[in-house]
Structure formats: structure tokens, C-alpha cells
Amino acid sequence: MTKVIVQHHVVDYDRWYPVFTEHEAVRRRHGAKGHVINREATDPNSIVIENEFATIEGARAFAQDPSLPEAMQRGGVDKAPQVWIVEEAEAKRY
């Protein structure tokens, strides 16, 4: 499975979340299969999102989509995001 992992900080999670939800259509257009949102335990405005994609090409296209910077700005992202495109090597639950 291919993932686009995005780490960023937002001004206010409750302001950011509706913009993230609205942007789902763009993720789907590039082959997104789902996502997981993680929030830092001591700072709930520090977010790590794991977006799952069908192909690496779709993941790359999403990461370069011209609508992404504008959506981040509207959502209140206040620090430069870190973005990784990764292939999942193993997933195991305990």
C-alpha cells in the first residue's frame, strides 16, 4: 500500500477539519482509498495524516496537486508541512 504522510501544525483543529473533509474529492480523484488522522497528545493542533492510495503515481499526483497549498492555507496550516510518500512494509496490531 502506498501512503502520503503529511505532518503539519494548524492554528485550530476545528477550523482545519472541515477544509480537510471538503478536500476529500481531490484525494479520491487521485486514487485515495482512505485516511487516518493522528493528533499529538500534548498539542492537538499538531497533526499527522496518513492518506492511503491505490498507486504511487496517484500519491505523487496528489502531493503535487495545485489545490493543496490553497486548502492548507484556508485550513489554517501555520508551519511548513512535511510530506513523505511511502510504501507500507508491514502493519501489525497487538
Gaussian input, Z-matrix of N, CA and C with variables (Angstrom, degrees):
# hf/3-21g

backbone

0 1
 N
 C     1     B1
 C     2     B2     1     A1
 N     3     B3     2     A2     1     D1
 C     4     B4     3     A3     2     D2
 C     5     B5     4     A4     3     D3
 N     6     B6     5     A5     4     D4
 C     7     B7     6     A6     5     D5
 C     8     B8     7     A7     6     D6
 N     9     B9     8     A8     7     D7
 C    10    B10     9     A9     8     D8
 C    11    B11    10    A10     9     D9
 N    12    B12    11    A11    10    D10
 C    13    B13    12    A12    11    D11
 C    14    B14    13    A13    12    D12
 N    15    B15    14    A14    13    D13
 C    16    B16    15    A15    14    D14
 C    17    B17    16    A16    15    D15
 N    18    B18    17    A17    16    D16
 C    19    B19    18    A18    17    D17
 C    20    B20    19    A19    18    D18
 N    21    B21    20    A20    19    D19
 C    22    B22    21    A21    20    D20
 C    23    B23    22    A22    21    D21
 N    24    B24    23    A23    22    D22
 C    25    B25    24    A24    23    D23
 C    26    B26    25    A25    24    D24
 N    27    B27    26    A26    25    D25
 C    28    B28    27    A27    26    D26
 C    29    B29    28    A28    27    D27
 N    30    B30    29    A29    28    D28
 C    31    B31    30    A30    29    D29
 C    32    B32    31    A31    30    D30
 N    33    B33    32    A32    31    D31
 C    34    B34    33    A33    32    D32
 C    35    B35    34    A34    33    D33
 N    36    B36    35    A35    34    D34
 C    37    B37    36    A36    35    D35
 C    38    B38    37    A37    36    D36
 N    39    B39    38    A38    37    D37
 C    40    B40    39    A39    38    D38
 C    41    B41    40    A40    39    D39
 N    42    B42    41    A41    40    D40
 C    43    B43    42    A42    41    D41
 C    44    B44    43    A43    42    D42
 N    45    B45    44    A44    43    D43
 C    46    B46    45    A45    44    D44
 C    47    B47    46    A46    45    D45
 N    48    B48    47    A47    46    D46
 C    49    B49    48    A48    47    D47
 C    50    B50    49    A49    48    D48
 N    51    B51    50    A50    49    D49
 C    52    B52    51    A51    50    D50
 C    53    B53    52    A52    51    D51
 N    54    B54    53    A53    52    D52
 C    55    B55    54    A54    53    D53
 C    56    B56    55    A55    54    D54
 N    57    B57    56    A56    55    D55
 C    58    B58    57    A57    56    D56
 C    59    B59    58    A58    57    D57
 N    60    B60    59    A59    58    D58
 C    61    B61    60    A60    59    D59
 C    62    B62    61    A61    60    D60
 N    63    B63    62    A62    61    D61
 C    64    B64    63    A63    62    D62
 C    65    B65    64    A64    63    D63
 N    66    B66    65    A65    64    D64
 C    67    B67    66    A66    65    D65
 C    68    B68    67    A67    66    D66
 N    69    B69    68    A68    67    D67
 C    70    B70    69    A69    68    D68
 C    71    B71    70    A70    69    D69
 N    72    B72    71    A71    70    D70
 C    73    B73    72    A72    71    D71
 C    74    B74    73    A73    72    D72
 N    75    B75    74    A74    73    D73
 C    76    B76    75    A75    74    D74
 C    77    B77    76    A76    75    D75
 N    78    B78    77    A77    76    D76
 C    79    B79    78    A78    77    D77
 C    80    B80    79    A79    78    D78
 N    81    B81    80    A80    79    D79
 C    82    B82    81    A81    80    D80
 C    83    B83    82    A82    81    D81
 N    84    B84    83    A83    82    D82
 C    85    B85    84    A84    83    D83
 C    86    B86    85    A85    84    D84
 N    87    B87    86    A86    85    D85
 C    88    B88    87    A87    86    D86
 C    89    B89    88    A88    87    D87
 N    90    B90    89    A89    88    D88
 C    91    B91    90    A90    89    D89
 C    92    B92    91    A91    90    D90
 N    93    B93    92    A92    91    D91
 C    94    B94    93    A93    92    D92
 C    95    B95    94    A94    93    D93
 N    96    B96    95    A95    94    D94
 C    97    B97    96    A96    95    D95
 C    98    B98    97    A97    96    D96
 N    99    B99    98    A98    97    D97
 C   100   B100    99    A99    98    D98
 C   101   B101   100   A100    99    D99
 N   102   B102   101   A101   100   D100
 C   103   B103   102   A102   101   D101
 C   104   B104   103   A103   102   D102
 N   105   B105   104   A104   103   D103
 C   106   B106   105   A105   104   D104
 C   107   B107   106   A106   105   D105
 N   108   B108   107   A107   106   D106
 C   109   B109   108   A108   107   D107
 C   110   B110   109   A109   108   D108
 N   111   B111   110   A110   109   D109
 C   112   B112   111   A111   110   D110
 C   113   B113   112   A112   111   D111
 N   114   B114   113   A113   112   D112
 C   115   B115   114   A114   113   D113
 C   116   B116   115   A115   114   D114
 N   117   B117   116   A116   115   D115
 C   118   B118   117   A117   116   D116
 C   119   B119   118   A118   117   D117
 N   120   B120   119   A119   118   D118
 C   121   B121   120   A120   119   D119
 C   122   B122   121   A121   120   D120
 N   123   B123   122   A122   121   D121
 C   124   B124   123   A123   122   D122
 C   125   B125   124   A124   123   D123
 N   126   B126   125   A125   124   D124
 C   127   B127   126   A126   125   D125
 C   128   B128   127   A127   126   D126
 N   129   B129   128   A128   127   D127
 C   130   B130   129   A129   128   D128
 C   131   B131   130   A130   129   D129
 N   132   B132   131   A131   130   D130
 C   133   B133   132   A132   131   D131
 C   134   B134   133   A133   132   D132
 N   135   B135   134   A134   133   D133
 C   136   B136   135   A135   134   D134
 C   137   B137   136   A136   135   D135
 N   138   B138   137   A137   136   D136
 C   139   B139   138   A138   137   D137
 C   140   B140   139   A139   138   D138
 N   141   B141   140   A140   139   D139
 C   142   B142   141   A141   140   D140
 C   143   B143   142   A142   141   D141
 N   144   B144   143   A143   142   D142
 C   145   B145   144   A144   143   D143
 C   146   B146   145   A145   144   D144
 N   147   B147   146   A146   145   D145
 C   148   B148   147   A147   146   D146
 C   149   B149   148   A148   147   D147
 N   150   B150   149   A149   148   D148
 C   151   B151   150   A150   149   D149
 C   152   B152   151   A151   150   D150
 N   153   B153   152   A152   151   D151
 C   154   B154   153   A153   152   D152
 C   155   B155   154   A154   153   D153
 N   156   B156   155   A155   154   D154
 C   157   B157   156   A156   155   D155
 C   158   B158   157   A157   156   D156
 N   159   B159   158   A158   157   D157
 C   160   B160   159   A159   158   D158
 C   161   B161   160   A160   159   D159
 N   162   B162   161   A161   160   D160
 C   163   B163   162   A162   161   D161
 C   164   B164   163   A163   162   D162
 N   165   B165   164   A164   163   D163
 C   166   B166   165   A165   164   D164
 C   167   B167   166   A166   165   D165
 N   168   B168   167   A167   166   D166
 C   169   B169   168   A168   167   D167
 C   170   B170   169   A169   168   D168
 N   171   B171   170   A170   169   D169
 C   172   B172   171   A171   170   D170
 C   173   B173   172   A172   171   D171
 N   174   B174   173   A173   172   D172
 C   175   B175   174   A174   173   D173
 C   176   B176   175   A175   174   D174
 N   177   B177   176   A176   175   D175
 C   178   B178   177   A177   176   D176
 C   179   B179   178   A178   177   D177
 N   180   B180   179   A179   178   D178
 C   181   B181   180   A180   179   D179
 C   182   B182   181   A181   180   D180
 N   183   B183   182   A182   181   D181
 C   184   B184   183   A183   182   D182
 C   185   B185   184   A184   183   D183
 N   186   B186   185   A185   184   D184
 C   187   B187   186   A186   185   D185
 C   188   B188   187   A187   186   D186
 N   189   B189   188   A188   187   D187
 C   190   B190   189   A189   188   D188
 C   191   B191   190   A190   189   D189
 N   192   B192   191   A191   190   D190
 C   193   B193   192   A192   191   D191
 C   194   B194   193   A193   192   D192
 N   195   B195   194   A194   193   D193
 C   196   B196   195   A195   194   D194
 C   197   B197   196   A196   195   D195
 N   198   B198   197   A197   196   D196
 C   199   B199   198   A198   197   D197
 C   200   B200   199   A199   198   D198
 N   201   B201   200   A200   199   D199
 C   202   B202   201   A201   200   D200
 C   203   B203   202   A202   201   D201
 N   204   B204   203   A203   202   D202
 C   205   B205   204   A204   203   D203
 C   206   B206   205   A205   204   D204
 N   207   B207   206   A206   205   D205
 C   208   B208   207   A207   206   D206
 C   209   B209   208   A208   207   D207
 N   210   B210   209   A209   208   D208
 C   211   B211   210   A210   209   D209
 C   212   B212   211   A211   210   D210
 N   213   B213   212   A212   211   D211
 C   214   B214   213   A213   212   D212
 C   215   B215   214   A214   213   D213
 N   216   B216   215   A215   214   D214
 C   217   B217   216   A216   215   D215
 C   218   B218   217   A217   216   D216
 N   219   B219   218   A218   217   D217
 C   220   B220   219   A219   218   D218
 C   221   B221   220   A220   219   D219
 N   222   B222   221   A221   220   D220
 C   223   B223   222   A222   221   D221
 C   224   B224   223   A223   222   D222
 N   225   B225   224   A224   223   D223
 C   226   B226   225   A225   224   D224
 C   227   B227   226   A226   225   D225
 N   228   B228   227   A227   226   D226
 C   229   B229   228   A228   227   D227
 C   230   B230   229   A229   228   D228
 N   231   B231   230   A230   229   D229
 C   232   B232   231   A231   230   D230
 C   233   B233   232   A232   231   D231
 N   234   B234   233   A233   232   D232
 C   235   B235   234   A234   233   D233
 C   236   B236   235   A235   234   D234
 N   237   B237   236   A236   235   D235
 C   238   B238   237   A237   236   D236
 C   239   B239   238   A238   237   D237
 N   240   B240   239   A239   238   D238
 C   241   B241   240   A240   239   D239
 C   242   B242   241   A241   240   D240
 N   243   B243   242   A242   241   D241
 C   244   B244   243   A243   242   D242
 C   245   B245   244   A244   243   D243
 N   246   B246   245   A245   244   D244
 C   247   B247   246   A246   245   D245
 C   248   B248   247   A247   246   D246
 N   249   B249   248   A248   247   D247
 C   250   B250   249   A249   248   D248
 C   251   B251   250   A250   249   D249
 N   252   B252   251   A251   250   D250
 C   253   B253   252   A252   251   D251
 C   254   B254   253   A253   252   D252
 N   255   B255   254   A254   253   D253
 C   256   B256   255   A255   254   D254
 C   257   B257   256   A256   255   D255
 N   258   B258   257   A257   256   D256
 C   259   B259   258   A258   257   D257
 C   260   B260   259   A259   258   D258
 N   261   B261   260   A260   259   D259
 C   262   B262   261   A261   260   D260
 C   263   B263   262   A262   261   D261
 N   264   B264   263   A263   262   D262
 C   265   B265   264   A264   263   D263
 C   266   B266   265   A265   264   D264
 N   267   B267   266   A266   265   D265
 C   268   B268   267   A267   266   D266
 C   269   B269   268   A268   267   D267
 N   270   B270   269   A269   268   D268
 C   271   B271   270   A270   269   D269
 C   272   B272   271   A271   270   D270
 N   273   B273   272   A272   271   D271
 C   274   B274   273   A273   272   D272
 C   275   B275   274   A274   273   D273
 N   276   B276   275   A275   274   D274
 C   277   B277   276   A276   275   D275
 C   278   B278   277   A277   276   D276
 N   279   B279   278   A278   277   D277
 C   280   B280   279   A279   278   D278
 C   281   B281   280   A280   279   D279

   B1=1.4492
   B2=1.5263
   B3=1.3131
   B4=1.4582
   B5=1.5179
   B6=1.3292
   B7=1.4582
   B8=1.5204
   B9=1.3224
   B10=1.4578
   B11=1.5156
   B12=1.3209
   B13=1.4633
   B14=1.5226
   B15=1.3169
   B16=1.4655
   B17=1.5258
   B18=1.3182
   B19=1.4641
   B20=1.5193
   B21=1.3270
   B22=1.4609
   B23=1.5223
   B24=1.3043
   B25=1.4556
   B26=1.5217
   B27=1.3303
   B28=1.4596
   B29=1.5190
   B30=1.3171
   B31=1.4605
   B32=1.5291
   B33=1.3425
   B34=1.4588
   B35=1.5273
   B36=1.3228
   B37=1.4649
   B38=1.5275
   B39=1.3250
   B40=1.4621
   B41=1.5293
   B42=1.2975
   B43=1.4693
   B44=1.5267
   B45=1.3360
   B46=1.4599
   B47=1.5252
   B48=1.3249
   B49=1.4650
   B50=1.5358
   B51=1.3354
   B52=1.4717
   B53=1.5354
   B54=1.3201
   B55=1.4659
   B56=1.5255
   B57=1.3299
   B58=1.4607
   B59=1.5278
   B60=1.3170
   B61=1.4674
   B62=1.5253
   B63=1.3007
   B64=1.4723
   B65=1.5261
   B66=1.3210
   B67=1.4674
   B68=1.5381
   B69=1.3230
   B70=1.4694
   B71=1.5254
   B72=1.3199
   B73=1.4647
   B74=1.5263
   B75=1.3220
   B76=1.4678
   B77=1.5274
   B78=1.3281
   B79=1.4690
   B80=1.5219
   B81=1.3266
   B82=1.4729
   B83=1.5285
   B84=1.3191
   B85=1.4658
   B86=1.5264
   B87=1.3222
   B88=1.4609
   B89=1.5310
   B90=1.3241
   B91=1.4607
   B92=1.5126
   B93=1.3317
   B94=1.4663
   B95=1.5187
   B96=1.3310
   B97=1.4620
   B98=1.5246
   B99=1.3217
   B100=1.4569
   B101=1.5135
   B102=1.3120
   B103=1.4642
   B104=1.5254
   B105=1.3266
   B106=1.4560
   B107=1.5238
   B108=1.3265
   B109=1.4686
   B110=1.5196
   B111=1.3231
   B112=1.4641
   B113=1.5235
   B114=1.3397
   B115=1.4601
   B116=1.5194
   B117=1.3266
   B118=1.4619
   B119=1.5308
   B120=1.3160
   B121=1.4712
   B122=1.5249
   B123=1.3238
   B124=1.4667
   B125=1.5233
   B126=1.3384
   B127=1.4656
   B128=1.5288
   B129=1.3264
   B130=1.4684
   B131=1.5270
   B132=1.3243
   B133=1.4588
   B134=1.5269
   B135=1.3259
   B136=1.4575
   B137=1.5248
   B138=1.3269
   B139=1.4574
   B140=1.5231
   B141=1.3310
   B142=1.4593
   B143=1.5265
   B144=1.3208
   B145=1.4594
   B146=1.5204
   B147=1.3297
   B148=1.4601
   B149=1.5233
   B150=1.3198
   B151=1.4564
   B152=1.5250
   B153=1.3233
   B154=1.4618
   B155=1.5256
   B156=1.3283
   B157=1.4636
   B158=1.5241
   B159=1.3217
   B160=1.4594
   B161=1.5252
   B162=1.3406
   B163=1.4671
   B164=1.5263
   B165=1.3071
   B166=1.4682
   B167=1.5261
   B168=1.3343
   B169=1.4677
   B170=1.5299
   B171=1.3251
   B172=1.4622
   B173=1.5115
   B174=1.3380
   B175=1.4637
   B176=1.5226
   B177=1.3162
   B178=1.4691
   B179=1.5242
   B180=1.3304
   B181=1.4647
   B182=1.5266
   B183=1.3252
   B184=1.4608
   B185=1.5250
   B186=1.3202
   B187=1.4649
   B188=1.5269
   B189=1.3327
   B190=1.4700
   B191=1.5268
   B192=1.3354
   B193=1.4566
   B194=1.5263
   B195=1.3384
   B196=1.4658
   B197=1.5278
   B198=1.3307
   B199=1.4662
   B200=1.5291
   B201=1.3197
   B202=1.4628
   B203=1.5333
   B204=1.3316
   B205=1.4790
   B206=1.5322
   B207=1.3247
   B208=1.4651
   B209=1.5242
   B210=1.3317
   B211=1.4607
   B212=1.5297
   B213=1.3213
   B214=1.4672
   B215=1.5179
   B216=1.3127
   B217=1.4642
   B218=1.5333
   B219=1.3187
   B220=1.4701
   B221=1.5220
   B222=1.3284
   B223=1.4532
   B224=1.5205
   B225=1.3232
   B226=1.4612
   B227=1.5115
   B228=1.3337
   B229=1.4695
   B230=1.5190
   B231=1.3425
   B232=1.4623
   B233=1.5281
   B234=1.3215
   B235=1.4637
   B236=1.5155
   B237=1.3180
   B238=1.4675
   B239=1.5298
   B240=1.3328
   B241=1.4642
   B242=1.5199
   B243=1.3140
   B244=1.4540
   B245=1.5191
   B246=1.3209
   B247=1.4562
   B248=1.5191
   B249=1.3357
   B250=1.4607
   B251=1.5158
   B252=1.3195
   B253=1.4627
   B254=1.5203
   B255=1.3331
   B256=1.4685
   B257=1.5248
   B258=1.3211
   B259=1.4571
   B260=1.5234
   B261=1.3152
   B262=1.4607
   B263=1.5290
   B264=1.3306
   B265=1.4544
   B266=1.5299
   B267=1.3178
   B268=1.4540
   B269=1.5225
   B270=1.3117
   B271=1.4606
   B272=1.5230
   B273=1.3228
   B274=1.4683
   B275=1.5077
   B276=1.3058
   B277=1.4633
   B278=1.5249
   B279=1.3185
   B280=1.4691
   B281=1.5071
   A1=108.80
   A2=115.37
   A3=122.20
   A4=108.90
   A5=115.58
   A6=120.46
   A7=110.66
   A8=114.02
   A9=120.82
   A10=104.64
   A11=115.67
   A12=120.98
   A13=107.55
   A14=114.78
   A15=121.19
   A16=108.27
   A17=115.75
   A18=121.14
   A19=107.21
   A20=115.31
   A21=118.52
   A22=110.67
   A23=113.77
   A24=121.94
   A25=107.58
   A26=116.00
   A27=120.58
   A28=109.61
   A29=115.88
   A30=121.58
   A31=109.91
   A32=115.67
   A33=120.66
   A34=108.75
   A35=117.50
   A36=122.44
   A37=111.27
   A38=117.21
   A39=120.64
   A40=112.45
   A41=118.17
   A42=122.16
   A43=109.65
   A44=116.65
   A45=122.13
   A46=112.84
   A47=117.02
   A48=120.96
   A49=114.15
   A50=120.76
   A51=119.17
   A52=112.94
   A53=117.47
   A54=120.72
   A55=109.41
   A56=117.04
   A57=121.11
   A58=109.96
   A59=117.06
   A60=121.85
   A61=110.69
   A62=116.47
   A63=121.74
   A64=111.71
   A65=116.57
   A66=122.06
   A67=112.16
   A68=117.27
   A69=121.34
   A70=112.32
   A71=117.12
   A72=120.35
   A73=111.36
   A74=116.66
   A75=120.72
   A76=109.68
   A77=116.72
   A78=119.40
   A79=110.42
   A80=116.77
   A81=120.91
   A82=111.94
   A83=116.71
   A84=120.76
   A85=111.38
   A86=116.56
   A87=120.97
   A88=112.36
   A89=117.23
   A90=120.52
   A91=115.35
   A92=117.36
   A93=119.70
   A94=110.16
   A95=116.14
   A96=123.42
   A97=112.16
   A98=117.75
   A99=121.73
   A100=110.81
   A101=115.55
   A102=120.25
   A103=110.29
   A104=114.35
   A105=123.53
   A106=106.08
   A107=116.26
   A108=121.04
   A109=107.37
   A110=115.73
   A111=122.38
   A112=108.04
   A113=116.04
   A114=121.61
   A115=108.53
   A116=115.42
   A117=119.94
   A118=109.51
   A119=116.40
   A120=121.51
   A121=112.52
   A122=118.29
   A123=120.46
   A124=113.63
   A125=116.99
   A126=121.68
   A127=108.40
   A128=117.77
   A129=120.50
   A130=114.48
   A131=117.62
   A132=121.05
   A133=112.33
   A134=116.86
   A135=122.36
   A136=106.79
   A137=116.19
   A138=121.94
   A139=111.11
   A140=115.18
   A141=122.04
   A142=106.69
   A143=115.89
   A144=121.20
   A145=108.50
   A146=115.70
   A147=122.24
   A148=106.92
   A149=116.47
   A150=122.43
   A151=108.42
   A152=117.92
   A153=122.07
   A154=109.54
   A155=115.88
   A156=121.51
   A157=110.59
   A158=115.22
   A159=121.94
   A160=111.54
   A161=116.42
   A162=120.24
   A163=110.45
   A164=114.92
   A165=119.50
   A166=110.48
   A167=116.49
   A168=119.64
   A169=110.63
   A170=116.63
   A171=120.51
   A172=111.95
   A173=116.02
   A174=120.49
   A175=110.74
   A176=116.35
   A177=120.19
   A178=111.04
   A179=115.75
   A180=119.44
   A181=110.46
   A182=117.00
   A183=119.44
   A184=110.66
   A185=117.20
   A186=120.98
   A187=111.78
   A188=116.90
   A189=121.30
   A190=112.85
   A191=117.31
   A192=120.07
   A193=110.05
   A194=117.02
   A195=119.66
   A196=114.58
   A197=118.18
   A198=119.89
   A199=112.69
   A200=117.20
   A201=120.94
   A202=113.56
   A203=120.10
   A204=118.74
   A205=113.02
   A206=117.00
   A207=120.43
   A208=110.44
   A209=117.29
   A210=120.54
   A211=110.33
   A212=116.73
   A213=120.05
   A214=110.82
   A215=116.68
   A216=119.95
   A217=110.54
   A218=117.48
   A219=120.76
   A220=111.89
   A221=116.58
   A222=121.09
   A223=113.93
   A224=116.73
   A225=119.61
   A226=114.79
   A227=117.66
   A228=119.83
   A229=106.74
   A230=116.09
   A231=119.40
   A232=114.12
   A233=117.14
   A234=121.63
   A235=107.57
   A236=116.07
   A237=119.97
   A238=109.96
   A239=116.89
   A240=118.95
   A241=111.57
   A242=114.94
   A243=121.78
   A244=105.56
   A245=117.34
   A246=121.71
   A247=109.30
   A248=114.95
   A249=121.44
   A250=108.65
   A251=116.71
   A252=121.86
   A253=105.40
   A254=115.39
   A255=120.44
   A256=110.44
   A257=115.29
   A258=122.78
   A259=106.56
   A260=116.32
   A261=120.24
   A262=109.50
   A263=116.84
   A264=122.25
   A265=111.85
   A266=115.85
   A267=120.16
   A268=109.34
   A269=115.64
   A270=122.11
   A271=106.89
   A272=115.85
   A273=120.38
   A274=108.20
   A275=116.52
   A276=121.78
   A277=108.79
   A278=115.69
   A279=121.44
   A280=109.70
   D1=138.99
   D2=177.93
   D3=-98.62
   D4=137.52
   D5=178.80
   D6=-129.79
   D7=146.14
   D8=166.63
   D9=-108.00
   D10=115.47
   D11=179.09
   D12=-103.74
   D13=125.96
   D14=-177.86
   D15=-121.92
   D16=127.14
   D17=175.35
   D18=-116.44
   D19=125.96
   D20=174.08
   D21=-156.22
   D22=170.14
   D23=179.64
   D24=-115.01
   D25=139.86
   D26=-179.94
   D27=-121.34
   D28=157.72
   D29=177.66
   D30=-64.45
   D31=-43.94
   D32=-176.58
   D33=-152.20
   D34=118.99
   D35=-178.35
   D36=-56.24
   D37=-42.20
   D38=-178.37
   D39=-65.94
   D40=-24.07
   D41=173.92
   D42=-80.78
   D43=-38.69
   D44=-176.78
   D45=-70.10
   D46=-41.78
   D47=-170.52
   D48=-57.76
   D49=-44.79
   D50=178.84
   D51=-61.39
   D52=-34.77
   D53=178.19
   D54=-68.58
   D55=-42.14
   D56=176.45
   D57=-58.96
   D58=-45.50
   D59=-179.97
   D60=-62.46
   D61=-44.23
   D62=178.73
   D63=-60.39
   D64=-32.35
   D65=-176.14
   D66=-80.02
   D67=0.54
   D68=-179.63
   D69=-57.49
   D70=-37.16
   D71=-179.32
   D72=-58.79
   D73=-37.09
   D74=178.49
   D75=-68.12
   D76=-44.38
   D77=177.93
   D78=-59.20
   D79=-46.58
   D80=-179.88
   D81=-61.58
   D82=-38.70
   D83=179.62
   D84=-59.16
   D85=-28.32
   D86=179.55
   D87=-96.33
   D88=9.10
   D89=174.63
   D90=95.22
   D91=18.32
   D92=178.78
   D93=-63.86
   D94=141.29
   D95=-179.81
   D96=-108.19
   D97=-14.04
   D98=-178.39
   D99=161.53
   D100=-178.31
   D101=-179.55
   D102=-154.78
   D103=163.37
   D104=171.44
   D105=-131.43
   D106=131.68
   D107=176.05
   D108=-106.81
   D109=128.24
   D110=176.60
   D111=-117.23
   D112=139.87
   D113=177.59
   D114=-120.81
   D115=136.93
   D116=178.90
   D117=-61.76
   D118=137.42
   D119=-175.31
   D120=-61.99
   D121=-35.96
   D122=-177.21
   D123=-96.47
   D124=-10.35
   D125=178.08
   D126=-144.28
   D127=91.74
   D128=-175.93
   D129=-65.47
   D130=-5.97
   D131=175.23
   D132=-92.93
   D133=0.14
   D134=173.20
   D135=-98.11
   D136=117.78
   D137=-167.15
   D138=-123.48
   D139=142.46
   D140=170.05
   D141=-126.26
   D142=121.70
   D143=-178.93
   D144=-111.70
   D145=132.25
   D146=174.21
   D147=-108.32
   D148=109.50
   D149=178.47
   D150=-100.95
   D151=125.38
   D152=-179.20
   D153=-94.82
   D154=134.36
   D155=-178.77
   D156=-126.93
   D157=152.09
   D158=-179.92
   D159=-70.12
   D160=-35.39
   D161=-176.66
   D162=-138.58
   D163=158.57
   D164=176.41
   D165=-68.07
   D166=-32.37
   D167=178.20
   D168=-63.64
   D169=-42.12
   D170=177.20
   D171=-64.14
   D172=-40.63
   D173=178.58
   D174=-62.21
   D175=-44.75
   D176=179.19
   D177=-64.12
   D178=-42.59
   D179=-179.80
   D180=-62.57
   D181=-41.18
   D182=177.75
   D183=-62.95
   D184=-46.84
   D185=-177.68
   D186=-60.75
   D187=-24.08
   D188=-179.65
   D189=-104.04
   D190=5.00
   D191=-177.36
   D192=-61.48
   D193=130.77
   D194=-177.15
   D195=-64.65
   D196=-16.85
   D197=179.56
   D198=-80.31
   D199=-15.34
   D200=-174.89
   D201=-63.59
   D202=-49.46
   D203=179.15
   D204=-59.40
   D205=-38.60
   D206=-179.71
   D207=-67.25
   D208=-41.19
   D209=178.43
   D210=-63.85
   D211=-41.37
   D212=178.20
   D213=-62.56
   D214=-41.21
   D215=179.28
   D216=-64.14
   D217=-46.29
   D218=179.23
   D219=-63.32
   D220=-32.12
   D221=-179.56
   D222=-79.42
   D223=-8.01
   D224=177.08
   D225=89.06
   D226=24.08
   D227=174.65
   D228=-64.85
   D229=122.86
   D230=-172.47
   D231=-113.75
   D232=6.23
   D233=174.39
   D234=-140.04
   D235=154.15
   D236=179.87
   D237=-59.32
   D238=129.57
   D239=-179.68
   D240=-74.17
   D241=155.90
   D242=169.99
   D243=-108.21
   D244=133.65
   D245=-176.66
   D246=-130.71
   D247=131.40
   D248=176.04
   D249=-126.74
   D250=139.46
   D251=169.63
   D252=-108.86
   D253=119.62
   D254=-173.31
   D255=-130.92
   D256=157.01
   D257=170.44
   D258=-105.97
   D259=124.92
   D260=-178.79
   D261=-65.12
   D262=126.34
   D263=179.60
   D264=-92.54
   D265=-35.86
   D266=179.57
   D267=-162.00
   D268=144.23
   D269=172.66
   D270=-136.63
   D271=129.15
   D272=-178.44
   D273=-146.54
   D274=135.07
   D275=177.72
   D276=-106.55
   D277=147.12
   D278=177.61
   D279=-120.25

